[in-house]
């Protein structure tokens, strides 16, 4: 097979095996953290001269979608996502609260979006917010059933179709990360204080979330594991400058839970890859991620302290693949000129692509305020710069 005849799946798997294919693979919306907002997608369709279509929302909270096949083909996307029924897309009853829309998810967390100028739902009420955190309060919470087979009903057929069509298949997980879910249930300010004041009880909550995640992966991969190339896990530890928890606290409390979770996944996905999403400055934790089995780091938050792409590739590129980081989604993509977008893409691809180990995507989801001409400038620059030698 010539390099130019390579299938998208082969292209992705070669990149994830730290080899250069014909070009860098391109991902769009195979996950809930590499997607495009409904608003930006509608604008992009119009810009491309395509007929209007209702966005195929796959995450109600973030209001992001999977593009229709005409856009996926136009942009030559190498990946396809599988989206089990979880709190962001299952049994969601959006109700009217006057100036806002709201819903309560299966974890009993309430989310609200303003009607005027709102582009996504934000957490506004947590089920464990009004109580002292105790083991009893945790145990008495009505927990979702992570192994309910309705969650992935029909996904095997979709996976097999994607596989026949030659695409790399990506499967998202049950929920946000172990720490992030605890910070939604508690909420964040109180749970971080719980970690400092009553670590034993805080760990009980973290362990419960990890247990549910493990049960999900055991069941879902028991049915789908042989049809999946990449699985998605996440937990946000970084801020723009530093971290939400210290490296020492991460290693003592969270790393063992993640190591056990990744071992469950690896046992049922021996030929697949573990994609781990963590925003912000997580440089000090990257060796830990590698140690416990992470294959892919996303989003490659290139504007955060310590996350300069050339240094990341130099220091960790032999052991870790990078998925994302193609263009700055906070500043350049929404606010820059098309030429500034192109220059940012060129710099980042030049840093991250050599030797393989790279899949192109934005730093995070393409937000509602991104002009379609900037999306296409990004894509055109990537197509120019992401070609490997003969």
TIMIZA-623470 format. One record per residue: x, y, z of N, C-alpha, C, CB in turn. Coordinates in steps of 0.05 Angstrom, whole numbers, plus 32768, in hexadecimal, padded with zeros to 4 digits. Glycine has a CB too. Layout:
N
XYZXYZXYZXYZ
...
END
This chain:
390
80117FE880008000800080008012801980007FED80008019
800C802B7FEE801C80447FED801480568004801880527FD2
80258069800B8020807B80218006808A801C8037808E8026
8001809280037FE980A27FFD7FD080927FFE7FEC80B07FE2
7FD280777FFE7FBA80667FFF7FB3805E801C7FBE804E7FEE
7FC28067802F7FBE805F804A7FA2806580547FD3806B805C
7F95805380627F7A8058806D7F7D806B80857F6C803E8075
7F678079808C7F69808A80A47F71807A80BD7F4E809780A8
7F65806280C17F6C805380D87F89804B80D97F5B803980DA
7F94804380C37FB1803C80C27FC2805580C87FB8803180A6
7FB9806C80BD7FC7808580C27FC8808B80E07FBA809C80B2
7FB1808980ED7FB0808F810A7FC0807B811A7F93808F8113
7FBD806281147FCB804E81247FE9804F81207FC18031811E
7FF180568108800E805A81048018807281138014805E80E6
800A808881138012809F81238013809881407FFE80B6811E
80008089814A7FFF808281678014806D816E7FE48078816F
80208061815A8037804F815E8052805D815A80358037814B
80518078815A80698089815780778084813D807C8083816E
80688084812780738082810C8066809780FB806E80658101
8074809F80E6806980B280D3805980A380BD808080C380C7
804180AC80B9803180A180A3803580B3808B8012809F80AA
802180B58079802280C88063801F80E4806C800D80C1804E
800D80E8808080098102808C800080FF80A97FF48112807B
7FFF811580B77FF5811580D27FD7811080D17FFB813080E0
7FCC80FE80E27FAF80FA80E27FA0811280ED7FA880E180F3
7F87811580E57F76812B80ED7F5E812080FC7F6E813C80D5
7F59812B81147F41812481237F2F813C81267F49811A813F
7F15813781247F00814B812A7EE8813C81357EF9815C8111
7EE28141814F7ECA8138815C7EC9811A81607EB28140814C
7EDF810C81627EDE80F0816A7EDC80EE81897EF780E18161
7EE0810481967EDD810681B37ECE811F81BB7EF9810581C1
7EC6812081D47EB8813881DE7ECB814E81E57EA8813081F7
7EE5814A81E27EF9815F81E77F09816681CF7F0C815681FE
7F02815C81B77F0F8163819E7EFA816A81897F21814C8194
7EE5817781927ECD817B81817EC9819881797EB481728191
7EB2819D816E7EAB81B881647E9081BF816F7EAB81B98145
7E8D81D881787E7481E181837E5E81E2816E7E7781FD8190
7E4581DE81777E2E81DF81647E2E81F881547E1481DB8173
7E32820F81617E31822981547E47822B813F7E3482408168
7E5F822481467E76822681337E718213811B7E90821F8140
7E6581FC81217E6081E8810C7E4B81F380F87E5681CE8118
7E3581FE81027E21820A80F07E2E821F80DE7E0A82168100
7E3F823080EA7E4C824580DA7E60823980C67E5B825880ED
7E6D822380CD7E80821780BB7E71820B80A37E90820180CA
7E5B81FE80A87E4B81F280917E438208807E7E3281E4809C
7E3A821E80887E32823480777E4A823F80677E26824B8087
7E61824280747E79824C80677E82823980517E90824F807C
7E7E821F80557E86820B80407E728208802A7E8C81F0804D
7E5C8216802C7E47821580187E3681FB801A7E5382177FFD
7E3581EF80317E2681D780357E0A81DD803F7E3481C48048
7DF681CC80397DDB81D280437DD981D180617DC781BE8036
7DC781E0806D7DC481E0808A7DBC81C580947DAE81F58092
7DC881BD80AB7DC181A480B97DC181AA80D77DD6818E80B1
7DAF819D80E57DAE81A081027DC78192810E7D948193810E
7DD6819F811F7DEE8192812B7DE7817781397DFB81A5813E
7DF8816481367DF5814A81437E04814C815E7E0181338131
7DF6815881717E02815D818B7E09814381997DEF816E819D
7E22814081A27E2A812881B07E32812E81CD7E42811A81A2
7E32814781D57E37814F81F07E25816781F57E55815581F6
7E0F816382037DFC817982077E08818F82187DE2816E8213
7E178188822C7E22819C823E7E3581AF82307E31818E8254
7E4781A482207E5A81B482127E4F81BF81F87E7381A5820C
7E3781B581EF7E2B81BD81D67E3F81BA81BE7E2281DB81D8
7E4A81A281BC7E5C819B81A67E50818481977E78819481B0
7E598182817E7E4B816F816C7E5F815E815C7E39817E8159
7E54814A814F7E63813A813B7E5A8145811F7E5D811B813E
7E6D814E810F7E65815880F57E58814280E47E7D816380E6
7E46814A80D17E3B813880BE7E50812D80AB7E24814580AF
7E498118809D7E5D810A808D7E68811C80777E5180F18081
7E58812F806C7E62814080577E7A815180617E4C8152804C
7E78815B807A7E8E816A80857EA58158808C7E84817A809E
7EA0814180977EB6812E809E7EC6812680857EAB811580AC
7EB78122806F7EC5811B80577ED48133804B7EB181108042
7EC8814B804C7ED4816380427EEF816980507EC2817B8045
7EEF8164806A7F07816A807A7F198151807D7EFF81748096
7F11813B80727F22812280727F2A811B808E7F3B81268060
7F168118809F7F1B811180BB7F2180F380BD7F02811880CD
7F3680EC80CC7F4080D180CE7F3380C080E47F5D80D180D2
7F2480CD80F57F1980C0810D7EFB80C0810D7F2380CD8126
7EEF80AD811C7ED280AD81207ECD80A5813E7EC48099810D
7EBB80B3814A7EB680AF81677E9E809E816D7EB380C98174
7E9F809081837E888081818E7E81808F81A87E8F80638193
7E67809681AB7E5E80A581C27E49809681D27E5380C181BA
7E52808781E67E3E807981F77E2B808C82047E4C8068820D
7E148082820E7E018093821C7E0B809882387DE58086821C
7E1180B1823D7E1C80BA82587E0E80D382607E3B80BE8256
7E1880E082757E0A80F782807E07810F826D7E1881008299
7E18811082587E17812782467E058122822E7E32812E823D
7DFA810A822B7DE9810582137DD380F182187DFB80FC81FD
7DCB80EC82317DB880D782367DA480E0824B7DC680BD8240
7D8A80DC82467D7480E382587D76810082627D7580D08270
7D7D811282507D7F812E82577D65813C82517D97813B8247
7D59814682667D40815582657D45817382697D2B814A8279
7D49818182537D4F819E82557D3581AD825B7D5C81A8823B
7D3581BC82707D1D81CB82787D2281E982787D1281C28293
7D0D81F882777D0E821582757D0E822182917CF682208265
7D22823282967D24824082B07D23825E82AC7D3D823882BF
7D13826782997D10828482957D26828E82827D11829382AF
7D3C8298828E7D5182A3827D7D66828E82767D5E82BA828B
7D628275827F7D758260827A7D67824582737D87825C8293
7D77823482677D70821882647D80820882787D75820D8247
7D7581F282827D8281E282977D7B81C582947D7B81ED82B3
7D8D81B4829F7D87819782A17D98818B82B87D8E81888286
7D8E817582C27D9C816682D77DA6814B82CB7D8A816182F0
7DC0814582CE7DCA812D82C17DC8811582D37DE8813282BA
7DD280FE82CA7DCE80E582D97DDF80E482F37DD580CE82C7
7DF180F682F77E0180F8830F7DF4810C83237E1E81008309
7DDC8117831C7DCD812A832C7DDA8145832C7DCB811F8348
7DEA814B83187DF6816683157DE4817783037E138164830A
7DDF818F830B7DCE81A182FB7DDF81B482EB7DBB81B1830D
7DD781B882D17DE581C982BF7DD381DD82B37DF381B782A8
7DDD81F582AD7DCC820B82A47DDB821A828D7DC5821E82BB
7DCB822282797DD5823282637DC3824B825F7DD782228249
7DCF8263825E7DBE827A82597DB2827A823E7DCF8294825C
7D998283823C7D8C828482217D99829982107D6E82898224
7DA182AF821C7DAD82C6820E7DCB82C2820D7DA582E1821A
7DD682BC81F67DF382BB81F37E0082A281FF7DFF82D28200
7DF0828E82077DFC827682127E04826281FC7DE982698225
7E1B825681FF7E25824381EB7E2B822881F77E3E824E81DE
7E28822582127E2D820B821F7E21820D823B7E4B82048220
7E1C81F582467E1281F382617E2981F382767E0081D98265
7E248200828C7E38820082A27E2C81F382BB7E41821D82A8
7E3C81E682CA7E3381DA82E37E2981F082F67E4A81CA82F1
7E1281EC83027E07820183147DFE81F5832E7DF082108307
7DFC81DB83317DF381CF834A7DFF81B3834D7DD481CE834C
7E0A81AD83647E17819383697E088183837E7E3481978371
7E058169837B7DF4815A838E7E00815783AA7DEF813E8383
7E1A815A83AD7E26815883C87E2F817383D27E3E814583C7
7E24818883C87E2D81A383CF7E2481AC83EB7E2481B783BB
7E0C81A383F37E0081AE840B7E04819C84247DE381B48407
7E17818B84237E1B8179843A7E39817684407E0F815D8433
7E3E816E84597E5A8167845F7E60814D84517E5E8164847E
7E76814B84447E7D813384357E83811D84487E9581388421
7E73810784477E7780F084577E7580D784467E6280EF846E
7E7F80C184507E7C80A884417E5F80A1843C7E8A80918450
7E4E80A784517E3280A0844E7E2580B184387E2380A58468
7E2C80CB84377E2080DC84227E2980D384067E2980FA8426
7E4180CA84047E4B80C083EA7E3D80A683E37E6A80BB83EC
7E3B809483F67E2E807A83F07E11807C83EA7E3280678408
7E03809083F57DE7809483F27DDF80A283D87DDB80A28409
7DF380AE83CA7DED80BB83B17DE480A7839D7E0680CB83A7
7DCF80AE838D7DC5809B83797DD8809A83617DA980A48370
7DE9808683607DFE8085834C7DF4807983327E1680748357
7DFE8082831B7DF6807683027E01805A82FF7DFF808782EA
7DF4804A82EE7DFD802F82E87E10803082D17DE5801B82E2
7E2A802E82D57E3D803282BF7E3D801B82AB7E59803582CA
7E33800382B37E347FEC82A27E197FE682947E3C7FD482B2
7E077FF982947DEE7FF682867DF37FF382687DDB800F828B
7DED7FDC825C7DF37FD782407DE57FEA822D7DED7FBB8239
7DD17FF882367DC4800B82247DD78021821C7DAB80178231
7DEB8025822D7DFE803B82287E0C8038820C7E13803D823E
7E12802082057E21801B81EC7E11800B81D87E3B800E81F1
7DF7800981DB7DE67FFB81C87DEA800781AC7DC97FFB81D1
7DEF7FF681997DF27FFF817D7E0E800981767DDF80148178
7E1F800D818A7E3A801881837E4C800481757E478022819D
7E487FEA817A7E597FD6816C7E547FD9814E7E537FBA8176
7E3B7FDB81467E357FDE81297E427FF7811E7E177FDF8125
7E41800D812D7E4E802581237E6C802181217E47803D8136
7E77801581357E94801081357E9D7FFF811E7E9D8003814F
7E8D7FEA81187E947FD881027E917FE680E77E827FBF8103
7E7D7FF880E57E7A800880CD7E92801B80C97E60801980CD
7E9A802980DF7EB1803A80DD7ECB802A80D67EB6804980F8
7ECE801380E27EE5800280DC7EE57FF980BE7EE57FE980EE
7ECE7FF180B47ECD7FEA80977ED4800180857EB17FDF8090
7ECC8019808E7ED18031807E7EEE803B80817EBE80478085
7EFD802F80947F19803580967F20804A80AA7F23803D807C
7F0E805080BD7F14806680D07F1E805A80EB7EFB807780D4
7F2D806A80F97F34806481147F1D806981267F4D8074811D
7F17805681387EFF805881497F07806081657EF0803D8149
7EF9807481707EFF8080818A7EE6807D819C7F08809D8188
7EEA807381B47ED4806F81C77ED7808181E07ED1805181CF
7EC4809281E57EC580A381FD7EBC809382167EB480BC81FA
7EC2809E822D7EBC809082467EA3809982537ED380948259
7EA08091826D7E878095827C7E8280B182847E8880838294
7E9880C0828A7E9480DA82977EAD80EA82967E8B80D782B5
7EAC810282A17EC5811182A67ED7810282B97EBE812D82B1
7EEF810D82BE7F0380FE82CD7EFC80FA82EA7F1C810D82CC
7F0C80EA82F77F0880E383137F0780FC83257F1E80CF831D
7F1B810C83237F1B812583337F068138832A7F3781328331
7F03813B830F7EEF814E83057ED38146830D7EF1815082E7
7ECC812C830C7EB1812483157EAD812A83337EAD8107830F
7EC2812583437EBF812C835F7EBA814A83637ED98123836E
7EC7815A83537EC3817783557EA9818083497EDA81858347
7E9B8170833A7E80817683317E6C816D83467E7A81688316
7E71815783537E5E814C83667E5E815B83807E63812F836B
7E75816883877E78817383A27E6F818F83A67E94817083A9
7E7881A5839B7E8781AB83827EA481B183877E7A81C28374
7EB181BE83747ECE81C083737EDB81CD838B7ED681CF835A
7ED181E483947EDF81F283AA7EDD81E183C37ED2820D83AF
7EC681D483C87EC381C483E07ED381AA83DE7EA581BD83E4
7ED4819E83C67EE2818583C47F00818983C77EDD817783AA
7F0B819E83BD7F2781A483C17F2E81A883DE7F3081BC83B0
7F1B81B483ED7F1E81B7840A7F1C819B84177F0A81CA8416
7F0A818B840E7F08816F84187F22816084167EF18160840A
7F2F816383FF7F49815683FB7F5E815F84107F54815C83DF
7F5C817884187F6F8183842C7F67817B84487F7181A18429
7F4D817A844E7F448177846A7F3C815B84717F2C8189846E
7F32814B845E7F29813084657F2E811E844D7F0A812F846D
7F47811884497F50810984327F4380EE84307F6F81068432
7F3D80E184467F3280C684467F1680C684397F3080BA8462
7F0580D984417EEB80DA84367EEC80E384197ED980ED8446
7EFD80F784137F0080FF83F77F0980E883E57F15811683F5
7F1A80D783EF7F2380C083E07F0C80AD83DB7F3A80B283EE
7EF980AB83EE7EE2809983EA7ED280A283D27ED0809A8404
7ECF80BC83CE7EC180C683B67ED180C1839D7EBB80E483B9
7EEB80C6839D7EFB80C183867EFB80A4837E7F1880CA838B
7EFD809283927EFE8075838D7EE3806C83817F04806683A6
7ECD8078838A7EB3807083807EB1807783627E9C807E838F
7EBA808F835B7EB98097833F7ECB8085832E7EC280B5833C
7EE3807F83387EF5806D832A7EE9805183267F0F806B8338
7EDB8048833B7ECE802E83397EB9802E83227EC080268354
7EA8804283217E948044830C7EA1804582F17E82805C8310
7EB6805482EE7EC4805582D47ECF803A82CD7EDB806982D6
7EDA802B82E07EE5801182DA7ECF7FFE82D17EF3800682F2
7EB87FFF82DE7EA27FED82D77E987FF482BB7E8B7FF082EB
7E98800D82B47E90801582997EA3800982847E8F80338296
7EBD800C82887ED0800382747ED07FE482737EEC800D827A
7ECD7FD782897ECC7FB982887EB47FB082777EC97FAE82A5
7E9D7FBC827A7E867FB4826B7E877FBD824E7E6D7FBE8279
7E8D7FD7824A7E8C7FE2822F7EA27FD5821D7E9180008230
7EBA7FD282277ECF7FC682177ECB7FA882157EEA7FCC8223
7EBC7F9C82287EB57F8082247EA57F7C820B7EA67F76823C
7E957F9082037E847F8E81EB7E927F9B81D37E6A7F9C81F0
7EA27FB081D77EAC7FC081C17ECA7FC081BD7EA37FDC81C5
7ED87FB481D07EF57FB781D07F037FB081B67F017FA781E6
7EFA7F9B81A97F087F9281907F017FA481787F007F76818A
7EEF7FB7817C7EE77FC981667EF07FE5816A7EC97FC88163
7F007FEA817E7F08800581867F27800881857EFE800B81A3
7F30801F817B7F4C8025817A7F56803681917F5380338160
7F458048819A7F4E805B81AF7F37805F81C37F55807781A2
7F3D805F81DD7F29806681F17F31808081FF7F26804E8206
7F1D808E82087F2180A982137F1C80AA82307F1080BE8204
7F3080B282407F2D80B9825C7F3780D682607F3C80A5826E
7F3080E182777F3780FD827B7F38810382997F238110826D
7F46811882A07F44812482BB7F55813E82B97F4E811182D2
7F49815482BE7F58816E82BC7F67817482D67F44818582B6
7F81817682D47F92817C82EB7FA0819782E97FA7816682EE
7FA181A282D17FB181BA82CD7FA081D382CB7FC281B882B5
7FAC81EA82D27FA1820482CC7FB3821082B77FA0821682E6
7FAE822982B07FBE8236829B7FDB823882A57FB382528295
7FDF823C82BF7FFB824082C98005822882D97FFC825882DA
7FF4821C82E97FFE820882FC7FEB81F082FD800082148319
7FE481E683157FD481CE83177FBE81D1832C7FE581B6831E
7FA981C183297F9381C1833D7F9A81B283567F7A81B58330
7FAA819D83537FB4818E836A7FD2818B83667FA78172836D
7FE18187837C7FFE8185837A8005816A836E800B81888396
801D816983618026814F835780278139836D80418151834B
802E81418385802F812E839B8013812383A2803B813A83B5
7FFF813583A27FE4812B83A87FDA811A83917FD1814383AC
7FE0812283787FD8811183627FE480F583657FE1811E8347
7FFD80F3836A800A80D9836C800080C88383802980DC836E
7FF980D583987FEF80C683B07FD280BD83AD7FF280D783C9
7FC180CE83A27FA480C983A27F9980C083877F9680E183AC
7FA080CE83727F9380CA83597FA280B683467F9180E4834A
7FBC80B783477FCB80A583357FC5808883397FE980AA8339
7FC3807E83527FBC806183557FA1805A834A7FBD805A8373
7F8D806C834D7F73806783427F74806683237F5F807C834B
7F83807883187F85807982FA7F95806082F07F93809282F1
7FA9805982FE7FB9804182F67FA7802982F57FD1803D8309
7F96802583097F84800E83097F70801082F37F76800C8324
7F66802882EE7F52802C82D87F5F802682BD7F48804982D9
7F77803082B87F84802B829F7F8B800D829B7F9D803C829C
7F91800082B17F967FE382B07F7D7FD482A77FA07FD882CB
7F667FDC82B17F4C7FD082A87F497FD4828A7F357FDC82B8
7F4E7FEC82817F4B7FF282657F5E7FE282547F4F8010825F
7F787FE1825C7F8C7FD4824D7F877FB6824A7FA87FD88259
7F7C7FAA825E7F767F8E825E7F617F8782487F6C7F848279
7F4F7F9A82437F3A7F9682307F3E7FA482167F207F9F823C
7F557FB282137F5C7FC081FB7F7A7FBC81F57F547FDE81FD
7F837FA481F27FA07F9F81F17FAD7FAC81D87FA57F8281F0
7F9E7FAF81C37FA97FBB81AA7FA17FD881A57FA27FAA8192
7F947FE381BA7F8B7FFF81B77F9C801381C67F6E800181BF
7F93802B81C67FA2804281D27F91805181E67FAC805581BC
7F9D805981FC7F8F806982117F958086820C7F98805F822D
7F80809582077F8080B282037F7980BF821E7F6D80BB81EC
7F8A80D182277F8580DE82417F8580FC823D7F9A80D68256
7F6E810982457F6B812682437F6F8133825E7F4F812C8237
7F828146825E7F85815782767F8F8172826E7F998149828A
7F7E818682737F8481A1826B7F9A81AE827C7F6B81B3826D
7FA581C382717FB781D482807FD381CA82837FAC81D8829B
7FE181D482977FFD81CE829C7FFE81B482AC800B81E582AC
8003819E829E8006818382AA8021817882A57FF0817082A0
80348188829E804E817E8296805B816D82AC806181958290
8058817582C58065816682DB8059814A82DE8064817582F4
8041814682D48034812C82D78037811A82BE8017813082DC
8043812482A9804481148291805480FA829580528124827A
806A80FA82A3807780E082A8806580CC82B8809180E482B8
805580D682C9804280C582D8802D80B982C4803380D482EE
802380CA82B2800F80C0829F801C80AA828E800680D7828C
803480AE82858041809982758045807F8285805D80A3826B
804C8082829E8051806B82B08038805A82B3805B807482CB
8021806682B58008805782BA7FF9804F82A17FF6806682CC
80058054828A7FFA804982717FED805C825E7FE780358278
7FEF807682627FE38088824E7FF4808782347FE280A6825A
7FE68084821E7FF3808582047FF280A081F77FE6807081F1
7FDC80AF81FC7FD780C781ED7FD080DD82017FBF80C381D9
7FDD80F581FF7FD6810C820F7FC6812081FE7FEF8119821B
7FB0812982097FA0813D81FD7F98815182147F86813181EF
7F96816B820F7F94817881F57FAE818481EB7F80818D81F6
7FC4818181F97FDD818E81F47FD881AC81F57FE9818681D7
7FD681B6820E7FCE81D182137FE581E482107FC281D48230
7FEB81EA81F7800581F781EF8009821381FB800681F981D1
7FF4822182037FF8823B820F7FFA823B822D7FE1824D8207
7FF88223823A7FFB8221825780188220825E7FEC82088261
801F82298276803A8228827F8045820C827E803C8233829C
805D82088273806A81EE8273806181DC825C806581E1828C
804F81E5824B804481D38236804C81DC821A802581D38238
806481E78218806E81EF81FE807381D781ED808981FF8201
806781D681D4806681BD81C5808281B181BD805681C181AD
809581C281B680AF81B781AF80BC81A981C680C281CE81A5
80BA81B481DE80C581A781F680B6818E81FD80C681BB820D
809C818E81FA808C817682008095815F81ED806E817B81FD
8097816581D4809F815181C080BB814681C6809D815C81A3
80CD815881CC80E9815081D280EA813E81EB80FA816981D7
80DC8145820080DF8138821980CD811F821C80D8814B8230
80B7811E820E80A481088212809B80FA81F9808C81128221
80A3810481E2809980FA81C980A080DD81C280A3810B81B3
80B480D281CF80BA80B581CB80A780A381D980D780AF81D4
809A80AD81EE8089809C81FE806B80A381FD8092809D821B
806580BA81F3804A80C581F4804380D181D9804780DA820A
802A80CB81D1801F80D881B9801080F181C1800D80C581A9
8010810581AF8002811E81B47FEA812081A18015813681B1
7FD3812781AB7FBA8128819C7FAE814381A27FA6811181A3
7FB18156818F7FA7817181947FBE818581927F9A817481B0
7FBB819D819E7FD081B1819E7FD681BD81837FE981A481A8
7FC481B9816F7FCA81C281557FC781E081517FB881B58141
7FB581EC81617FB1820981607FA58212817B7F9F82128148
7FAD822A81837FA38235819D7F86823C819B7FB4824E81A5
7F75822E81AA7F58823381A97F4F824A81BB7F49821A81B0
7F60825481CC7F58826981DE7F5B828581D27F68826881F8
7F71828881C27F7782A281B77F7782A381997F9182AC81C1
7F898293818D7F8E829581707F76828D81607FA682848169
7F6A827681667F55826B81547F3C827D81547F4D824F815D
7F328286816B7F1B8298816A7F2082B581627F0D82978185
7F3882BE81697F3D82DB81677F5282E381537F4682E58182
7F6282D081497F7782D781377F6D82D9811A7F8D82C28138
7F7F82E381097F7982E380EC7F7E82C880E17F8A82F980DD
7F7382C180C97F7A82A880BD7F9882A380BA7F6D82A680A2
7FA682B880B47FC382B580B17FD082AE80CC7FD082CE80A5
7FC782BB80E27FD182B480FC7FCB829781047FC682C88111
7FB3828E80FC7FAC827281017FBF826080F27F8F826D80F8
7FC4826680D97FD6825580C97FF2825480D67FD8826080AC
7FFC826A80DF8017826B80EA8018825B81048020828880F0
8003825C81148002824D812D8002822F81277FE98254813E
7FF2822781137FF1820B810B800C820181027FDC820680F5
8019821180F18033820980E68047820480FD803E821F80D3
804882168110805B82138127805581FA81368059822C813A
803C81F5813C803581DE814D803981C3813F801981E18157
803181C28126803681AA8116805381A48113802881AB80FB
806381B9810E808081B5810C808C81AA8125808E81CF8104
808181B2813C808B81A881568083818C815D808381BB816C
806A81858157805E816D8161805D8155814D80428172816A
805F815B8134805B8146812080738134811B805381528107
808C813D811C80A3812D811380A48112812280BC813C8118
80A880FD811280AB80E2811E809180D4812480BB80E48136
807A80E0811D806080D58124805980DC8141806180B68121
804780CC814C803E80D28167802D80EB816A805680D58179
801F80F281548010810B81557FF68108814480208123814B
7FE0811181507FC6811481427FBD813081447FB08100814D
7FB7813D812E7FB08159812E7F93815E81387FB481658112
7F91817181497F77817C81527F7D8196815F7F6881688166
7F6981A681657F6D81BF81737F7481B981907F5381D08172
7F7C81CE819F7F8281CA81BB7F6A81C081CB7F8C81E481C8
7F5381CA81C57F3A81BF81D17F2481C481BD7F3481CE81ED
7F0B81BF81C57EF481C181B37EF481DD81A57EDA81BD81C2
7EEC81DD818C7EE981F6817D7ED0820381877EE681F0815E
7ED3821B81927EBD822981A07EAB8238818D7EC9823B81B5
7E95824281987E80824E81877E89826781797E6882548199
7E9D827681847EA5828F81797EBB828D81647EAE82A2818E
7EC28275815C7ED8827281487ECD8276812C7EE58255814A
7ED88289811D7ECE828E81017ED4827680EF7EDB82A780F6
7EC2826F80DE7EC7825880CC7EE0825C80BA7EAF825480BB
7EE6827480B37EFE827880A27F17827180B27F0082958099
7F17827380CD7F2E826B80DD7F2F824D80DF7F2D827880F8
7F18824080E17F18822380E17F25821880C77EFC821780E5
7F1D822380B17F28821A80977F45822280947F1782248080
7F4D8239809E7F698240809D7F7A822C80AD7F6E825D80A8
7F6F822480C47F7C820F80D57F7F81F680C57F6C820A80EE
7F6A81ED80B87F6A81D380AA7F7D81D580927F4E81CC80A1
7F7C81EA80837F8D81ED806C7FAB81ED80737F868206805C
7FB181FB80897FCD81FB80927FD681E0809C7FD1821080A8
7FC481D280AA7FCB81B780B27FD081A5809B7FB481AC80C4
7FBF81A780867FC28195806F7FDC819B80607FAB8199805B
7FE581B480617FFE81BB8054801681B28065800081DA8050
801581B6807F802C81B08090802D8194809B802B81C380A7
80178185809A8016816B80A6801D815480957FFB816680B1
802A8159807F80328145806C804F813B80728030814F804F
805281218075806D81178079807B8113805F806C80FC8089
8096810F806080A6810D804880A080F3803980C4810D804F
80A980F0802080A480D9801080B080BF801B80AE80DC7FF3
END
